[in-house]
Amino acid sequence: MSGFTLQVHDSIAAIGRAAWDACAAPSGDPFVSYDFLDACEASGSAVPSEGWAARHLSLHNEDGVVIGVMPLYLKGHSQGEYVFDHSWADAYQRAGGRYYPKLLGAVPFTPATGPRFLNAPGTDAATVREALLQGALTLTERLGVSSLHVNFPLEDEWRAMAEAGLLPRRDIQFIWRNDGYQSFDDFLGALSSNRRKTIRRERREAQAGLDIRVLTGAEITQAHWDAFFAFYMDTGDRKWGRPYLTRDFFARVGATMADRIALVMAFEGDTPVAGALNFIGREALYGRQWGTLVDRPFLHFELCYYQAIEFAIARGLSRVEAGAQGDHKIARGYLPSPVYSAHFIADPALRDPVARYLEQERPAVEAEMHAMTAELSPYRNN
């Protein structure tokens, strides 16, 4: 676009904290901050050897000042994305195409909705978004890769990308929303009698014999991170074979983002036995990893869902986003909500069948979301 220049960078460090956060910090989203993305890269978690090669975009005005940025990666697989396109890749490769590498506009390992086109204050968000999106599409063409995917954008970004010709996709996550509650009991009062009784019982059983603490800021020590990493590795090994994040990642976010972290830890005496990691946004608490070394009923619900609700109420946050999947969250007060992605596929031989598939998937997802709310909601007024 006239008057602007775009640059492609193979690390976020090449853009620098000041320039990046001038665009990212106003959003209040912890995951698009320089510190989070740099921790992913500098820790060896999201690096080329792991299938994540940074191709971040920066947009400069006539004076060379960065006025927009976009987190962007050249991906050698579809792991760690939480928007599933494996069937597209398999079909294309069976037909003789090459799906990987592809470009991905997203935050590594983080299925949380947030801005993907970041603009500096005083600039026009739509203009910056258009320029960054066009830059990503141009890079897709120049690299000769199969596709560009933008995962978990804001809804207005999603609609703008659909208007620009990308294929829109919708999925479901389960989000707790704060209806002005003053306490956890206040929240329970909004639920049906049976659900109130069940949640109270689950909490009693989960908490029995444990000391559960929510740590933030300087309260979090390296010993806590050592314990949490052991939980994370054990649970990750059992669930998906190879956890994505290194110990150094947790050290880095602990050093640079401690005030934006709520680490829920359960202790038996002085021994930590389970934990859940949350990031604190301007309006939301974001649940991320969890793990445990003990087999205790309802401990997952207590650490990941109920403690998160209590923290959000105490902090006056509007919602808790507890990550991908899990319709069991509905009974705990987390209702189905839409999340988005947008996809540009260069080859019509793949683009056309994917477009037809998504046209059928979108209304099905919408119907499923409404059906789950109507049938499973624990709230008295639903």
CORGIPE-V974434 format. One line per field, one symbol per residue. ss: DSSP state (h for helix, s for strand, l for the rest). psi: psi as a letter, one per 30 degrees, with the letter a starting at -180 (. if undefined). burial: I if it has 24 or more other C-alpha atoms within 12 Angstrom, else O. Layout:
ss->???
psi->???
burial->???
This chain:
ss->llllsssssllhhhllhhhhhhhhhhhllhhhlhhhhhhhhhlllllhhhlssslssssslllllsssssllsssllllllllllhhhhhhhhhlllllllssssllllllllllllsslllllhhhhhhhhhhhhhhhhhhhlllssssslllhhhhhhhhhlllsssssssssssllllllhhhhhllslhhhhhhhhhhhhhhhlllssssslhhhllhhhhhhhhhhhhhhhhhhhllllllhhhhhhhhhhlhhhssssssssllsssssssssslllsssssssssllllllhhhhhhhhhhhhhhhhhlllssssssllhhhhhhllsssssssssssllhhhhhhhhhhhhhhhhhhhhhhhhhhhhhllslll
psi->kkflkkkkkglfffekeeeefeeeeffgkffgleeeeeeeeffgeilefggjjkhkkkkkafggkkfklkkkkjkgagkgegjjgeeeeeeeeeggljekllkkjlkkgjikklkfjkklkfljeeeeeeeeeeeeeeeeeefglflkkjkhlleeeeeeeeffflkkkkakljkkkjhgkfleeeeefflleeeeeeeeeeeeeefkgljkkjklbffkleeeeeeeeeeeeeeeefegejkekleeeeeeeeefgefgkjjkkkkjbgjkfllkkkkjaeflkjkcllllgljkkgeeeeeeeeeeeeeeeefgkflkjgallifffefggjlkkklllkkkkejffeeeeeeeeeeeeeeeeeeeeeeeeeffkfkfg.
burial->OOOIIIIIIIIIIOIIIOIIIIIIIOIIIIIIIIIIIIIIIIOIIIIOOIIIIIIIIIIIOOOOIIIIIIIIIIIIIIIIIIIOIOOIIOOIOOOOOIIIIIIIIIIIIIIIIIIIIIIIOOOOIOIIIIIIIIIIIOIIOOOOIIIIIIIIIIIIIIOIIIOOOIIIIIIIIIIIIIOOIOOIOOIIIIIOOOIIOOIIOIIOOIIOOIOIIIIIOOOIOOOIIIIIIIIIIIIOOOOOOOIIIIIIIIIIIIIIIIOIIIIIIIIOOOOIIIIIIIIIIIIIIIIIIIIIIOOIOIIIIIIIIIIIIIIIIOIIIIIIIIIIIOIIIIIIIIIIIIIIIIIIIIIOOIIOOIIOOIOOOIOOIOOOIOOIIOOIIIIOOO
